[in-house]
Amino acid sequence: LGMAPEMGARRTAIIMAGRTGAAYAAQLGTMQVNEEIDALKTMGISPIEFLVLPRLLALCLMMPLLCIYADFMGILGGAIVSALMLDISFFEYYQQLQSAVPLHHFTIGVVKAGIFGILVAVSGCFRGMQCGRSASAVGFAATNAVVTSIVLIVVADAIVTILCQILGY
């Protein structure tokens, strides 16, 4: 019950914040240090359209798929633990899963994952674009991207959960 609407999306988002959000900030921060972003502006190419938008779209599209994978792995892990430690067969586990966890719980988790993907990408790109012009600034940008992403994930998760409670999902 906790895996579908909450844990799968949140775990995936926090992992992606640490891995991808930091990478986005470091890549864009390094481009800032090397003045590549200034060169793009000079050539008349929008850095937002050329550098940020593809990253945003990639993470927004992949997070729901990663969430589905995380949900599947969490449920499979629960089935294995149930079979080995609690003497519950896979068939019984599957039947209880179907009766206890409605499909809209999975939908809520996938929607949350999409929102979290947007937040991770935006915070990573934002921190990378506002990076200073030194190597230490790139490190600070990566760290700030992870912290910003995780804070935004927790806040967005709370807001979506409250909205689901109000709407009766």
C-alpha positions in Angstrom: 0.0 0.0 0.0 2.9 2.4 0.7 4.9 1.4 -2.3 2.6 2.4 -5.1 1.5 6.0 -4.2 4.5 7.0 -2.0 7.7 5.1 -1.7 8.4 4.1 -5.3 8.1 7.7 -6.6 9.9 9.3 -3.6 12.8 6.8 -3.6 13.3 7.2 -7.3 13.2 11.0 -7.1 15.7 11.2 -4.3 18.1 8.9 -6.1 17.7 10.9 -9.3 18.2 14.1 -7.3 21.5 12.8 -6.1 22.7 11.4 -9.3 21.1 13.4 -12.2 20.3 16.7 -10.5 23.9 17.0 -9.4 25.2 15.9 -12.8 23.0 18.6 -14.5 24.3 21.2 -12.2 27.9 20.1 -12.6 27.7 19.9 -16.4 26.0 23.3 -16.8 28.3 24.8 -14.1 31.4 23.6 -15.9 30.0 25.1 -19.1 29.5 28.4 -17.2 33.2 28.2 -16.0 34.5 27.5 -19.5 32.3 30.3 -20.9 30.5 28.0 -23.2 27.1 29.4 -22.2 28.3 32.9 -23.0 29.5 31.6 -26.4 26.0 30.1 -27.1 24.4 33.5 -26.3 26.9 35.3 -28.5 25.9 32.9 -31.4 22.3 33.7 -30.8 21.4 30.3 -29.4 19.2 30.3 -26.3 20.9 28.2 -23.6 17.6 27.5 -22.1 16.2 25.9 -25.3 19.5 24.2 -26.2 20.7 23.0 -22.8 17.9 23.0 -20.3 14.8 21.9 -22.2 16.3 18.6 -23.4 17.4 17.7 -19.9 14.0 18.7 -18.5 12.1 16.6 -21.1 14.4 13.6 -20.6 13.9 13.5 -16.9 10.2 14.3 -17.1 9.7 11.3 -19.4 12.0 8.9 -17.6 10.9 9.4 -14.0 7.5 7.7 -14.5 9.1 4.7 -16.1 11.7 4.5 -13.3 8.9 4.8 -10.8 7.0 1.9 -12.4 10.2 -0.2 -12.2 10.8 0.8 -8.6 7.2 -0.2 -7.7 7.6 -3.5 -9.5 10.9 -4.2 -7.7 9.4 -3.2 -4.3 6.4 -5.5 -4.8 8.6 -8.3 -6.0 10.8 -7.9 -2.9 7.7 -8.0 -0.7 6.6 -11.2 -2.4 9.9 -12.8 -1.9 10.0 -11.8 1.8 6.4 -13.0 2.3 7.2 -16.4 0.7 10.5 -17.0 2.5 9.8 -15.6 5.9 6.0 -15.6 6.3 5.1 -18.8 4.4 2.7 -16.9 2.1 2.6 -18.2 -1.4 3.1 -15.9 -4.4 -0.5 -16.6 -5.5 -1.9 -15.5 -2.1 0.4 -12.5 -2.1 -0.8 -11.5 -5.6 -4.5 -11.9 -4.7 -4.0 -9.8 -1.5 -2.1 -7.2 -3.6 -5.0 -7.0 -6.1 -7.6 -6.6 -3.4 -5.7 -4.2 -1.2 -4.0 -1.8 -3.7 -6.3 -0.2 -6.3 -4.9 0.8 -9.6 -5.3 4.5 -8.9 -2.6 4.3 -6.2 -0.1 3.4 -8.9 -1.4 6.2 -11.1 -0.9 8.7 -8.3 2.7 7.4 -7.9 3.4 7.8 -11.6 2.0 11.3 -11.6 4.1 12.2 -8.6 7.2 10.8 -10.3 6.6 13.1 -13.3 6.3 16.1 -11.0 9.4 15.1 -9.1 11.3 14.7 -12.4 10.4 18.2 -13.4 11.5 19.5 -10.0 14.8 17.6 -10.1 15.6 18.8 -13.6 14.6 22.4 -12.9 16.6 22.7 -9.7 19.7 21.0 -11.2 19.6 23.2 -14.3 18.9 26.3 -12.3 21.8 25.8 -9.9 24.1 25.0 -12.8 23.1 28.1 -14.8 23.6 30.3 -11.7 27.0 28.8 -11.0 30.0 31.0 -10.4 33.2 31.0 -12.5 35.4 28.7 -10.4 35.9 25.0 -9.8 34.6 25.3 -6.2 31.5 27.0 -7.5 30.7 23.9 -9.6 30.9 21.8 -6.5 28.7 24.1 -4.6 26.2 24.2 -7.5 26.0 20.4 -7.5 25.5 20.2 -3.7 22.9 23.0 -3.8 21.1 21.2 -6.7 20.7 18.0 -4.6 19.6 19.9 -1.5 17.1 22.0 -3.4 15.7 19.0 -5.2 15.2 17.0 -2.1 13.5 19.9 -0.3 11.2 20.4 -3.3 10.4 16.7 -3.5 9.3 16.6 0.1 7.2 19.7 -0.2 5.6 18.6 -3.5 4.9 15.1 -2.1 3.1 16.7 0.9 1.1 19.0 -1.4 0.1 16.2 -3.8 -0.8 13.9 -0.8 -3.0 16.6 0.7 -4.7 17.2 -2.6 -5.4 13.5 -3.0 -6.8 13.4 0.5 -9.1 16.4 -0.3 -10.2 14.9 -3.6 -10.8 11.5 -2.0 -8.1 9.5 -3.8 
